[in-house]
Each structure stands twice: as structure tokens, then as C-alpha cells.
Amino acid sequence: MLTATALTSSLKANPEGLAAAGRSANRNNDESSQPVLPPPVYEPFQWAAPGVIFSFEFLDKRLRSRTVLPAGVEPPRDIPKPTAISGIETSLHCTGEDPNDHHGLKLTGGTPGARLIYKGKREVPTPLGKRLSIYQTDPDLGLEVESVYETFAELPVVRRSSRVTNAGRQTVGIEYLSSAMLYNLAPPRRFEQELLIHFAQNTWQAEAQWRAVKPSRAGFIDNGNFTVSPAAFNSVGTWSTQRYLPMGVVENTELGVTWFWQIEHNGTWHWELANTQDKAVYAYIGGPDELHGHAWKSLKPGDSYETVPAAVGCVRGGFEEAIDALTQYRRTACLRPRTDTRHLPVIFNDYMNCLEGDPTTAKEMPLIDAAAAAGCEYFVIDAGWYAELSENWWGSVGAWQPSKTRWPGGLQLVLDRIRAKGMVPGLWLEPEVIGINSPLKDKPDAWFFQRHGKRVIDHTRYLLDLRNKEVRAYLHSVIDRMVGEYKVGYIKMDYNVDGLEGTEYLADSPGQGLLEHNRALLSWLDEVLARYPELTIENCGSGGGRMEYAMLSHLQLQSSSDQEDYRLYPAIAVGESAAVLPEQLAIWSYQLVKGDPDAAAFNLVNAMLFRIHQSGHLAELSPECLAQVKAGLRIYKDEIRPHIGAAVPYYPLGMPDITDTDSPISLGMRSPRSNFIAVWRLQGDEKVHLPKVDPKMKILYPADLGIRAESEGDGVSLIFPRKMMACILTA
């Protein structure tokens, strides 16, 4: 992933204090220039990653991608041969060039991508695997293209990116450049029968809702010829996972093979599935482009432009096997070995169904005592700590100074109480915005996103532009005060607005300004954590609004949702398990003052296979409910937590649907040394059967609410005496 040092080396300062981060730099500078290669050989070849084979062939001197398949699997029958528009290894289209396909809304026929001449390839070892670079050139425009495939351990996944360098004398406009391309996922006339597309809808309070549909249900329709309308999935703006998760899983049920990918970017991205005019079924996978993200790039002579990375893989089997591989890839290639993701402390947060942005000393003190007594290890004061009692916490962001009216004895008094109770204190922060009534509103316009000569305003906030070195310096001063002066060890970093198209100020286009800002944000985060390596930062975007592995390869924790109804949370948590490592995914367990022990246990089960975000007025719970909380946290810490960092998810009852309040839900987490299954009964029948589950599994939690587990047939049946109950099983 991008490192602070590598990204900083690619930035170019300008008189306004902005940095043009238009290129990513995930390789050392001595590797960015093309090496001296032997004369190219224009014969078909294969390249093997662990368990998966990439097959290439040629159309004259032009490289074409044929298939990506697990080792030993024969290609689908009757797949087309490469043509001028099919099998293009890197899809690239430049302004003024003729797209050589009847493409409509598809990103096909890109030129000069279709006419690139193969120059050769080079493979080098890496600490975790190997890296293949394929080199191509376009003499007409003077462009040099490098395609990178990088492996990690023994996983059937590669990280794929593309870099184009202008070696000519004229400026070239880039309209799109793929991070990865896949071809021949099914025969031309069989894709509707053979393919199943898995994708995740993602929206506020209803994150990670997976759907599995035939191509026609996603917009890729077999019309007897070829389509000009793809099945398209994308997101635009700084909420990088608003509407969809940046993932795709395409299963060929006839072949018994599944392709999958995740786009590792904290801004605009796009992927599509369709066929070319020559009938080849393809997947385009990429970051921002002009059509979908207003991201036109002016590439000057001597400059390079690199795509966002995408992880791409292929396995035998279906959805579960794909998620297993992706989970192991995230743990191997994306997760930084920080203390928080090793020890997984239980976090109390005072927001959800608790103080909800209205903290005071009087309210916090009993919560602190109760959270410590229940077994929490972090205590986070959420939104509102900086706003005076007469102010609204939403519109007063930006200065990040403690309120005087909320903390009569000073905020430090409350933070000291947290530490005295053996917990690590934390504070909420939304650093990338300034309220329109904040004193910082008078900073120069160069501090902020701009479009059409005006500052961008979204829901009473200005959006800070992190390309600006003064902005980054100011935000560093905020972090220094919070960590150095207040001695907090945890920051909940929220982001509640959306930059949408981006900023056109000192940028080729709004989308390119946004891309540069996205990369500058990652660089700033690296700088923060380099200065404070023990600091834990939670990634939040109104819950799961930017839940992806650009942010999560830098930060330790992911906020899962702002969903306020605990009964809807299982459908979110289970869906998110396919997108985020369990040791990074924070799930709310918010206790209700008027709840009963069933509700208390249900809340705990929601979170116990992940990271626990405990909340609720613990000091006001009934003894019976508080006993469920204490028992759940003890079991989590003693018996479940040690296994989460090696666990992979599986789905005994398939993926849930948040709109279905009757059907039961289940999630398994399997590690090398243990196996846990969470089961939720909603409004449906009292009996829930789990097929193909070890009949020896027993109830781990809760032990005293009358739930029974019985061996039955090919699995286990749970008998829940009441509606809206949940439990954890273990062998």
C-alpha cells in the first residue's frame, strides 16, 4: 500500500502550498523507470501466482489477456479468440483517440490501449512473494505502460495496478486507465446461464447488503448480440462506499470457479461486467475516470500516472471460498501489525443509545465507572465534547477545543477518571471539515475544496483540502494536542459529508483534485501514526461510508454502522464480515435501559465475533441485563477474542437481507484452533436448523435464557423460546 515516504516523494509543491499527488508511488523510485529488456517474444505465455494461472496471447505484437483460472481448470468452452477490441490487457483511452468498439456506456475499445505494442516482462522477488511487470508502448502518442501483478504468500490473489508514462513531446489527456481487466468469464452465449454476480449494496444504516443475481438482473442483458449497457457498480466522492462496496464476486456455476476483486481506494471507483462487440465477456476494474468520476488527467511529457490498486483473484468454489481468500489476503497484505489489532480491546463509546452528542462531566462519571466495572478497556467520548451547551455539535466543528460549559472542572478531569479506572481514553474527531460558523472559516480559499470558483459546502461544512501543507500542519497540531496534551490513546475519526465530484482548484479536473486529496489523506494518516505508533484510530464515515482497504490498510478499526435498532444489526454485521477483517470490524452492542436480558444478550451476540463497541447507560441497567453484559464481555475476552485474529467467516444460512425480519441469520468464524457460530432468531419460527454444522457444537453464550442446541440430521438445531433471541455456539 501507499507509504508516507513513497507518497511524499511523488508530491510537487506549488506556490499555493498544494501538492499534486496525481501519481501513487507504491514502488521505489528505482523501480518506476522501465528496465532494459531482452527482445520481446510474441508467443503465448502463462504466469503462475499461487494457485491461479494468468494466460496471455498475442494479436500480432499486441498483448492480449485470455483467462485467469485456478491451476488445473480448463477454460470455458467456446471462448472467443483475441481481437482488436477483446482481451486488451490494460484498458486505456486518451482524449482525441477513436474508441474502436460500439461501446455506449461501457469502457471498451479504449485507444491507445487496444494498439499497445508488447515490449517484454520482468519478474522480481518481494518480501511476501513476487512482482511481475509487463511493459507495453504506444509509439503514436509516446506512452509507456507498465502493468503490475504482485503476489502475497501462498494466496490466489494478486494486487494489480497500471502506470502510464508520457515519453513523448505532447501533453496527453487520459480519460480512463484500468487497474485490472478480466476476460472470458463465460462463453459468449452462456453468460446468463452460467454466471452469478455477487455485489454489496451499501448505504447509511443498511451497510453491506449482499445480492446474488444473474447478469440480466444487474443490467448485463443477453440480447442475442452484444450489449452497450454494462452491469456497472461505482461510487463517486469522499464517501467511497456510498451505494456499493468496492468489491465484486463473479461465480461461474458451470465451471465451479469464482473470480473476485476489491478496489483499494478511498475515493471514486468503478467496475463493470459486460461483453465487447466481439462478444467476449469481460470485467473492467478501476479507480476514478472521466465518465464516472470527472477525473480527466492531463499527462505532460515526462510525467507518470498510476491507477489505484485492486486485489484480484480466482478460486475453485463459490462465494465463501472467495471471501476466505480475500480475508487471508487482507490479513497478509493490508493489515499493519499494530497493538490494537493484536489485542482487540473492548471499547466503550458514549454515543449510541446513550449520550448521543450531549456529553457532560455529570453524565460521563457514572458511565466511566460502570464501563470499567463491566470489563471495558477503552472509553471514548464521542461527538459534542468541543461544543458549548448552547451550541449544536454538528455545526461547531473545526477548532477542536474542549467546551467550557460541558466540563466545569475541565475535560482533563474526566480523562483522568477514565485512566484511573484502568481504561484508555478516546475522543471523537472529524478532522477533514470546518463548520461554516467556525472561526477557521476565514482561512484562505486554498484550504478548501472548490468548484466553479466557489468553496464546496455540504451540510453546513466546508471540506478541507489535504493537498495543502498548511491544512496538514493544522491537523497535526490538533492531533498533537489531543495525544500530547490530553493523553488520549484513541481517536474516532468520523466523516459525515461527501465531497462528491471533488475539487477543481489547481487540478486537471475535479476528480483528479479528489484523487490527489485522497492520496494526501493517506499520507497524512501515515505521518500521524508514525509519530504516535500506539495511537488507535477508528475509521468512520457516518458508520460504513468509507469502508474499504485504502483506509483500512492505514487505520486499525472500522466503524460498522449508525444503525440504531439492534434487531437490524445482524444483517449488517454478517454482510460486513465479507468486506472487513473481524479484528478490524467494530460492531455496536448498545444496551437499552428498558430492555430485558434477551435484548442484552442479542446485543452482545451482534458484536462478539468482531470488535466490541459497547454503549448504553450501563449504570442504569437492571441487574439481570448487566449480568448478561458482564458475562458476554468476559466470555469474549477469555474464549473468543484470542481466535479472532486468525478467523475467516462462513455463512451457514447464506447472506441475510435487512428487509427480511422473519428469516433467521447465522455467521460462522473458523480459526485454526476454534470454531464459533452466531445464530439469531428474528420474528420467525422458534426452531433454527443449521445444516452441515458439527453436531457436537454447544451453546457458549448466553447460558441462562432457555435456548437449547440439539443434534439433528446433518447439523444442529437451535430452539429459541422467544422471538428476537441470539446465541453463540462453539465446539
N, C-alpha and C positions, 0 to 999 in steps of 0.2 A: 504494500500500500504506500501512499504518499508519505514521505517523512518530512519533518520540518526543514531539515538541512537541504534535502533534494529540491523541495519546492521553492525554498528561499533562493536557491541558486538560479532558478529559472525566472525570477521576477525581475522586471525592469522598472526602476524608479522613474518618475516624471515630475515636472515642476509642481503638480498639484498634490504630490505625496501619495499618488496611487501606484499600485503595482499591477502590471499586466501579466496575470497568471494564466495566459491563454494556452500554455502547454503544461501538461503534467510531467513530472520528472521522476518516474518510479524506477529508473535505472541510472547508474552512474554516468557521468558525463563522458567518460572514455568509451562507453558502450553506445552512445547515441549516434555517432557517425558510422556510416556503413564501412565494414571492413573490406580488405582486399579478398576477393573471392576467386576460386578457380573458374574456368569457363563453364557456363551452365550446360546441364544435360537435360534435354527436353523429353524425358521419358517418365511414364507414370511412377509414382513412388508412394510409400506409406511411412507414416511417422507414428510410433507407438508411445502413448502415455500409459501409465499403469492401468491395465485392464481395458483400454479403449484404443481404437485404431483410427487415425485420420488418413483418408485416402485421397490422393491428388492425381490429376492427369493434365494433359495439355491439349490446347487447340492451337496448333502451330507453336508459337513461342509464348503463348498466353496461358498462365496457370489457371487451372480450374479445380475447385473442390468437388469431390464426388460424394463421399459418405463419411460420417462419423459413427462408428458402431463398436459395441463391445467386442473384445477379441474372440474370434471363433464364430461370430454371427455373419451369415451371408447377407449381402444387400437385398433390399426388397426387389421383387421380380419386376421386370419391365420398366426400370427407371430409365429416363432419357439420357442420351449421350450429351456431353457438354456442347454448348453453342456459344454464339457471340454474346448472348444475354443471360445464359444459365450457368451456374457453377462459379460465378465470379468470387474469387477468394476474399477480396476486400472491396466492399461496395463504396464507391467514391464518385460524387458528382460535383462538378465545378460550373460556376456561372459562365454562360455563353456557350456551353457544350450541349450537344444533342443527345438526350436520353434515348437510347436505342431499344425502347420497349413501349408497348401500348400500356402505360403504367397506371394512369388515373391517380388514385391516392397512394399507390404503392411506391416504395423506394427501390425500384428496379430499373435496370437499363442505365445505371449511372455511368457517366463518362467524365473522366478517363478510366474509371475502374474497370470497364469492360475491355479496354485495349491495353492494359498494363502488360509490359514485357517482363518475363521472369529473368532475374539476374543470378539467383542462387540462394543458398540457405546456409545457416551456421547454427550449430548446437553447442552450448556450453553448460557445464555443471553449475548448480546453485546449492546453497546450504541445505535445501529441502528437496531437491530434485534436479531438474534440468530446464533449460530455456532454449526453445527453437525460435530463430528469427528467419523469416522468409523475406527476401528483397525483390522488389519489382520497380519498374521505372516507366514513366511516360515521356518519351522524347519530345512530343508535341508541346507540352506545357513545361517541360523541365522539372517534373516532380519525381521524387524518390520516395517509395513507400516501404515501410518495414512493418511486417505482421509478426506479433509476438505471441508465442504459446509457452506458458510456464506451468510446470507440474509441481505437485506438493506431496511428498511422501509416497505412499502406495495407493493414492486415491484416484478414481477415474474422473478427475476434474482438472481442467486447465484454466488458468487466468489468461484471458485473451485481450489484447489491445492493438491499436494500429497507430502508426506515426507517419505523417507525410511531411516531407521537407521540400521547400521550394529551392531547387538548384538552378532555376532559370533566371531570366533577366526581367520578367514582367510579374507584377502582382497578380495573384490568382485568388478568386473567390470560391470558398468551399461552402457548398450547400448541405451536404451530408457526408459522413465518413463512418462506416460501421465499426463497431468494436468486435463483432463476430458475425459469421454467416454459417448457416447450416443448410444442407440441400438433400433432396431425395428422401424425405421423411416417410413418403409413401408413394406408390405408383400414381401416375397422373390421374387415372380414372377411379382410384380406390381410396382416396384420402378421406372421403366422407364415411366410408365403411370401416376403415382401419384406425383412424386417428381419434384420440380423445385429448382435448385441451383442458388442462388444469390451470386455473388462474385465481387470484385472490382479490376480491373487491375490498377496498379499504377506505373507511370513512369514519368521521368523528363518532365515537361511542358505539361503533359497529365495525371494529377493525378485523382484518384477516378472515373474511368470509369466502372460503374456497368454493369454487364451482368446477364441475367436470362436465364438459359439453362436447358434442360433435362440432366439427368445424363450421357447419352451417349456422348453428346457434350462436356462434361468436362473430358471424359476418363473412366467413370464407365459404362461399356457396359454390357448389359444383353446378355450373350452368351448361355443361356439355362442351365447353370450350376452355376459356381461362377467365379469371376474374380481374377486374380493375379496382376492387374494393377489398382490402385485406381484413383479416381479424386483427385489430390493432389495439394495443394497450400502451398507455403512456401517462405521464404526469408532467405538469408544467409548473415551475416555480420553486420556492424555497420549502414548501411542504412537499417533499419529494415522494411521499407515499399517499398523497391525497387522491383518492379514487381507486387506485390499484397498488398492490405491492410490485416492486420492480423484479418480478420473478416470472418464470414460465416453466411449465412441465408439459411436455407433449408425449403422449403414450401411443405407440403403435401396438394395438392389442393383437393383431395378427402375427406380428413378428416377435412379440414378447419383449420389446425394447422400449426404453423411455429416455428421451433427451430432456435436459433441464438446464436452467441458467438463472443467475441473479446478476443484475446490473448494479455495480458498486459505486453509486453516485448520490450525492446529497442535493441534487437539483433536478433539472429536466432530463427525461429519458424517454425512450420509445422502443418497443419491439412489435413485430408484426409477423403474421403467418399467412401465406398466400401461395400463388403459383405465378410463374412467369408466362409470357406469351408463348414460350416453348413448352409449357405445361409442367415444368419442374417445380415441385413443392419445396418451399424454402422458408427459413426463419431469418429475419433481419433483427439484429440485436445491437442497440447503440445508446448513446447519450443524447445531448441536445442537437437538433438540426434546424434548418431554417423553416421547414414546413410545420413542424410540431413544437418548436421552441423559440422561434425568432432568433436563431443562433447562427447567422451568417458570419463566416470568418474570412477576413482579408489577410491572405498569406503573402507577405512580402518576400522578395528574394533573400535567401539566407535563413529565413525563419522556418521553424518546425511547429507542427500542431499535432497533439496526441489526444486520442479519444479517452473517455473514461473506461476503466477496466470492467470486464464482465467475466464471471466464472461460468464455464460451460462444461457439461459432462454428459455421459451416456452410460446406462446400466441395463443389465437384464432385469426384467421385472417391471413393476409399476410405480405408482406414486410413492408408496412407503420406501421402496428401495432408493428412489431418487432423493427423498428427504434425508434418509440415512447418510447418503454420500455427501449431500450438501452440509449436513450438520457436522460431519467429521472434517470437511474442508474448512468450514468457518472456525472450528476449534484449532485447526492446524495452521491455517494461512492468515486468519484475520484477527484472532483473539490475542491481545497483548497480555503477557503474564504478570498482571498486577495483583496486589494483595486482595483487593475486593473480589475479584473473580476466582480466587483460590479459596477464600474463607467464607464467602457468601453470608455476611452478617445480616441479621433481621433488622429491617428498617421501620421505624415508626414515623409516619408523616401526618401532620395535624390537619390536612385539608379535607379529605373525602368523608362525607357524612360526619364531619367534626367541626372545625372552626371555619372552614371554607372562606379563607381570606380575611378573617377578622381576629387575628391573634392579639392577646394582651398578656401582661405578666400574670394577672389573676387567673386567666383561663389556662395558661401553659403550665403553671406549677403543679396542679393536681394531675394533669396529663403526663408530665415528666415522671412523677413518682409511680403512677400506675403502669406506664410503659416499661419502666425499669423492672418493676415487680413481676410483670408478665413475661419478661425474658427478652425484650427488645435490646438491640445493641447499638443502633444509631437512632437519633431523634432529629427530625427535620422540621424546621419552621417554614411553612410554605408561604404562599403569596400574602402580602399585606404588611410585612414587618417594617417596611420603609414608609408606609403611608400614614399620615396623621389620622386621628379618629374622624375628623371632618372630611377626609378625602376618600375617593374611590380608588381602590388598589390598582384597578386596571389602567387608569389614565395617568397615574403619577409615577410611572416607571422612568428610570434613566439616571438619577443621581445616586441611588443605592446607599443612602444614609439612613440609619435607624430612626424610626419615629420617636419623637419625644413624648407624645401623649400616650402611646401604647405601652411604653416601658418606663414607668415613673422612676425606677431605680437604675435605668439603663439596660440596654439589651444584653450587656455583658453579664449582668446578674443572672439572667435566665440561662445563658450559655454556660456559665459556671455551674449552675444547678444540674444541667444535663451531664457535664463531665463528672460532677461529684457523685452522680448516680451510676457511674460506670459506663456511660454511653458516649458516643462520638456525636458532637453537634453538627447540624447542617442547616443551610439556608437556601431558599428558592431564589432564582435569578433568571431574568430574561434579558441577557446582555445585548442582543442584536437589535434592539428597538429603543426609541426615545419617545415618550409621550408628547403629544403636540402642545401640552401645557407645561412641560418640564423646563427648568432653566437651561438645559442643554439644547433646547430648540433653536437657540441663537447661534449655534455653531455654523461654520461655513457650509454652503450647499454641498461642497465636495465631500462632506461627511456622509451623505445620504444617497439612497437610490434616487435616480431621476429619470423621467421620461418626458419627452416633448418640452424640455426646458423647465419642468416643474418637479418639485420633490414628489415622490410617491408617498401617499398617505393611505394607510389601511387600518380601519377601525381605531382611529384616534392615535395611531403611532406612525412615526417616521421610521424608515428602515435604514439602519447603519450599513455603510459600505466597507467591508473589512479589507478591501484593497488599500484603503487609506491608512498610512502608517500612524497618523495621529489618532485615528479611531482605535487601532490595535493597542497603541500605547495607553489610551484612556482605559480601555477594558482591562489591560494588565494592571493598571492602578487599582481598579475595582477588585480584582481577584487578590491582589497583594493585601488590600485592606481586610478582605473577608478572611483570608487564610492567615496572614501575618499578624493582624491586629486582633481580629475576633477569634482566631484559632479554630475556625470551622474545618472539619475534615471531609465534608460532603457538600456538594452543590447540586441542587436540582436545576438543570439548565433547560428552561422552557422556551417555547417559541410559538406564539399564539396568533400570528398573522401570516400572510403569504405574499411573497414578492412577485408572484406570477411571472410576467414576461421577463422581468429583470430590470437592469439599468443600462441606459444607452450612453451615460456620461463617460467620456474617454474610452469608448468601446466601439468595436466594429458594428455591433448590433446589441439590442437589449439582452438577447440570450447569451451572447459572448460575455457581456458585462456580468451577467449572472454566473456563468461558469467560472469566471475569474474570481468573483466573490466567493463562490462555493469552495474553491480550492484554497483561497486565502483563509477562510474559516477553519479548514482542516489544519492549515499551517499554524494558525494561532492556537488551536487546541493542543497541538503538539508542543508548542512553546510553553503553555500553561503547565502541562503535565510533566515536562522536563524540569521545570522549576519546582514543582510540587509533586513529586512522584507518588506520595502516599495519599494524595487527594483523590476522592471518588467523585466523578461527575456523571450524573444521570442525564441521558438524552431524552428529552420530552418535546413533543410538538403538538400541544393540546391532546396529549395522550400519544397515539401512534402515528402522528402526522409526518414524521420523517424517520421511519423505522427501516433502516437499510444499512448495508455494510460499508458505506463510506464513513458514516458517523460511528457505527459500532466497531469499526476497526481501530478507532481512536479512543472511544469512551467505554466505560465499564458496564453501564446499565442502560436498559431501555424501558421507558415508561410505556405501559401496555395500552391504557385507555383512560378516558374520563367517564366511562360508563358508571352511572350512579345506582343502578339496580343490580344487586349482587346475583339475582336469579338469571340475568342475561350474560353474566361474565363467563361461565364455562364455554360458551360458543366462541367467545373471543380468545380466551386463553388457549384452547385447543388449536384453533386456527393459527394463532401466532407461534405455536411450537414448531411449525413448519418453516418459519421465517427467521427466528431468533434463537440463539443458543439458550438452553434453560438456565444456565448460570448468569445470563445477562438479562433475562426477561423478568421484570418486576410486576407482579400481579397483586392488586389490592385485596386485602382482607379487612373490610370495614365493618366493624361490629355496630349493631343497632341497639340503642338504649331500650327500645320497646320490643326487641327481638326475643326469641326463645332459643334454647340450646340447639334445636335443629338448624336455625339460621346461623348461629355462631359457628357450628361445625361446617355447614355448607360454605361459609365464607373462608374458613381455613383451608378446606379441601381445594377451593379455587386456586390457591396460591402454593400449596405445599410441594408441588413438583417443580417449582421455579424459584424465584427470589420473592420473599415475602415483603410486601408493603402493608404493614399493619396500620390501621387507623380506627377511628371511632372513639367515643367518650368512654374509655376503658374504666375510668374511675366511677362511672355511673351504671355499669353493668350489674345485672343480678349475679349473685354468687354462682348460680348454675351456668350462666353464659361465660362468666370469667373463668370458671373451671375448664370449660371447653377450649378457651383461648390458651390458657397456660399449658394444658395437655397437648394441644396441637403444636405449639411452638417448641415444647420440649421434645416431642417425637420428631419434629422436623430437624431440629439441631442434632439430635443424637443418632437418629436412624436413617433419615433420608438425605440430608444435606451432604454427608460425605461421598455420596454417589452421583450427585447431580452433575458435577464437572466432567464426568465420563459417559453420561447417559445420552441415548438417542431416542426420539419419540416414535411411537407407533399408535395405530388407531383401531382398536378392537371393534368399534361400531362405525367406522368411517368418519368423514368430516361433518361437523354439525352445521346447522343453519340457525342463525339468531332469531329468525322469524318463526321457527318451529318451537313452540313452548310445550309440546307434548312428548316428543321422542327423547329417549334417554341419550346421554352423552358419555363418552369414555375416552380416556387418554392413558396410554402406557408410556413409561420411561424405563428403558432397559440399559443397564450398565454391565461391565464385565463381571461384577460381583453381586448384583442385585437386580430386582425387577419389581416395579411398582405400577399399579393401575388405579387411576381415579375414576370413579363412577358417580354420575349424577342422575337421580330420578327427578324429572320435572313434573308436569301435570299428568303424565301418562300412568300406565299400569304399575302396580306395586312390584312386579317381578321384572327384573332386567337380566337378560341372558347374554353372557359374553362367550361367543364361540371361539374355539381354538385357543383357549386360555388354560394354563396349568390348573388342573382341578384341585391341587393342593394349596392354592392361594387362600389366604385368610385375611380377615379384616384387621388392619393395623390401627386405623382411626376412623371414626370415634368408636370407643369400645362399649359405650353405655346407653345408646339410644335405640336399641332394639333391632338394628339392622342385622340380617343373617346372610351368610355365604354358604351355598350348597353346591357340591359337585353334581353336575347334570350333563349327561350326553357327552358332547365334545368339548365341554368347557365348564364354566362356573355361572351359577345364577345367584343374583342378589335379591333379597326380599326386603323392601323398604316399607315399614308400617305406615308411613305418612308421605304425602306429597312434599316435594321440594326438600329432599334429603340427599346427602352425599357421603361417600366414604373413600378411604384409601385401602387397597389390597396389597399384600406382599406375600411372597412365597415363604 
